């Protein structure tokens, strides 16, 4: 049976994504100074105001200098996104920092000891997914939604007189055949903040060729199925138009609804938090399974208990597309990678200031190293040989 499936993306200027960017900016500051720092930073943004909360831990010799660097780094991040509006301006918003020291109870469970490996920072379950719908082994609807907004942001930032604003959303509905393969687009929606003087015609003329260039050959919809700023006007945007919070775009960050989600957000969390690091490990494993030719699509789940190093479960599902039995694949995955929190961090080199680039346009479907050494390491396909060896 054929069907239609939809995914959305939001730009770096969306209020929630701005908060993700700020939280990851704080995280990278801590990790740059101290790779073993602990960070759980939440951000709230509204009209001319940004507020930080959460918990951190660093050595006394580093903590004061890091804390002093936070406000200028946050303002620089907001400036880079492009906010210079009357009611949300990088130089003028009120900034409040309520970060405090990490709970001793959490630290006790996470830290390693004489007879104890480092435990997970919390209980929880994480999923990873990969498929052959795109060359980056991601579901097509979310991948192309990201690419449209990323391209428009590049255009906006390259033109000081651009009519585009920082806040935007895209949504793509794809048609799938009875074999579950995407064959074209049904509807495409783009809502973008814009200059007050820009007309609907101006905006449509600018964005239509960009969308057409992103979509695969033959997939672009006609004018009636391309909905651009369907409310008619989108001048007030960003935190002035709608409040933002860290971690509210978990489906945008992952697979666009095409795969399960364990519920944990990523941004602002150091990699001892398995919400983040184990979700990256799950994607890494799933992508390598597909890249190794062991399946056309693959879902991986890991689950952890707070304070316990080894995962309480590992699950693999190749959705009937696997070349080997899923149970055998699970054994091979467990042999190929140390899935303790420390093992994941070491394998993927996660204790580094690499997180700001992941705060917009998806944590997955990227290229390993695209934003500098160590960035998006979980997108590498360097586990293929180990998997083949484990299955030999």
Secondary structure, 3 states (H helix, E strand, C coil): CCEEEEEEEECCCCHHHHHHHHHHHHHHHHHHHCCCCEEEEEEEEECCEEEEEEEEECCHHHHHHHHHHHHHHHHHHHHHHCCEECCEECCCCEEEEEEEECCHHHHHHHCCECCECCCECCCEEEEEEEECCCCCCCCHHHHHHHHHHHHHHHHHHHCCCCCEEEEEEEEEEEEECCCCCEEEEEEEEEEEEECCCCCHHHHHHHHHHHHHHHCCCCCCCCHHHEEECCCCCCCCCHHHHCCEECCCCHHHHCCCCCCCCCCCCCCCECCCCHHHHHHHHHHHHHHHHHHCCCCCEEEEEEEECECCCCCCEEEEECCCCCCCCHHHHHHHHHHHCCCCHHHHHHHCCCCCCCCHHHHCCCCCCCCCCCCCCCCCHHHCCCCHHHHHHHHC
